[in-house]
């Protein structure tokens, strides 16, 4: 996506909150972009940001090899806000002193604001803010004025006199900091002067023009999974170029119940898209026969998908572009960590790994958006709420929710149990409030009694977790009556199951998915 006229650049020093900073900026209707700390001043000039935020990070500024910054950045003449490590680096670079703190400060702290500068305009004089630091500023450069302090930190917030350069030791981007969003808005809208023209309507309008220009008269293919990202990408591209888009839906036999019909009805029927459905169930299940090791299953599913998709794609004439529902977190996570190209978190391509000799050009219209923005675009394009608010579903599908070797029979057992779980979670009004809720098939048989007869059937595990980003998660304490109802329905309605258990493991130490 081309640079916006109003952009706040977030220089990432390895903070776990960098994406959160960017999201808070977007909430001010200002476009934000996370870029590596190693970005040069000349590269920053090319980006032409309206303002810059220096993120936190795990390093200490005085350590050998710690992420640093070119002092020339402070002469660009644009507002800069340093957060935590970003503040310490600013002070250190401008001639101040940072030392290890005698008392570390983690968690909430009471902060007193002594100077209601533009950064704290309209903010209360005393706030509970979130601290996460061991080092502290002990001496400030000449020309710095104190804005706020805590019991443990004399310099909780500072400003360079005569310049719009600010430093804060706390994290305004987290919900634990009172009025944090107001402080970020003061920086973006007040200090940087951004008008707030980043909206999903403006994004859609701009994207439609860009897609038409980029694609021209060529054809686009898209792997449609029925998930949020690929569905929104399909709707956006179809709005731009109509039937120049061909969606390919691969039924690998590992999908949820009625998934194929749902996708065909919505996209082939309601939206009248050019939809090609590939029935590859036998092909996938044959490859997976007797395979129990989770990673091997993942690789087989991913590799086979690429083969099936590629075969279908090559049959479509004049297909030049491959579209994907890549989102901004995917892009950020594929950027080299700390400027080190070998320290990649993951490849962001979401088709399971693209071949190096791929003949298609990539089209990724959602690559500037966070998940909540993707959902809003979907709403504005007319996708139903049960699509845009659908819970995350793993790429390998039920292959990683079915422990052990898969078969059509046991997959059907899992599908039926999963439908019941989701139906009851929705009926309880919880589906859109929690991150994920699903069933897992365990290749274990236990003894039971049903109708005075001995049974020896399978076990279904239930999983429901709360999370904001999927990186950490906690199990949901579902009401006893709801769990009882789900269990009773599964045992009574799903042939082959006589025991239901509930997973009460958080992430970490466990993972959300079982495989």
ABEGO torsion letter per residue (X at the ends): XBBBABBBBBBBAGBAAAAAAAAAAAAAGBBBBBBBAABBAAAAAAAGBABBBBBBEABBAABBGBBBBBAAAAAAGBBBBBBEAAAAAAAAAAGBBBBBBABBBBEBBBBBBABBBAAABGBBABBBBBBBBABBBABBBBGBBBABBBAABABABBBBBGBBBBBBABBAABAABBGAAAAAAAAAAAAAGBAGABBAAAAAAAAAAAAAAAAEABBBBBBBAGBAAAAAAAAAAAAAAEAABBBBBBBAGABBBGAAAAAAAAAAAAAGBBBBBBBAAAAAAAAABGBABAAAAAAAAAAAAAAAAAAAAAABBGBABBBBABBAAAAAAABBBGGBAABBABBABAAGEBBAABABBBBBAAAABBAAAAAAAAAAAGBBAAAAABBBBBAAEAAAABBEBBBAAAAAAAAAAAAAAAAAAAAAGAAAABABBBBBBBABBBBBBBGGBBBBBBBBBBBBBBBAAGABBBBBBBBAAAAAAAAAAAAAABBGBABBBBBABBOOABBABAX
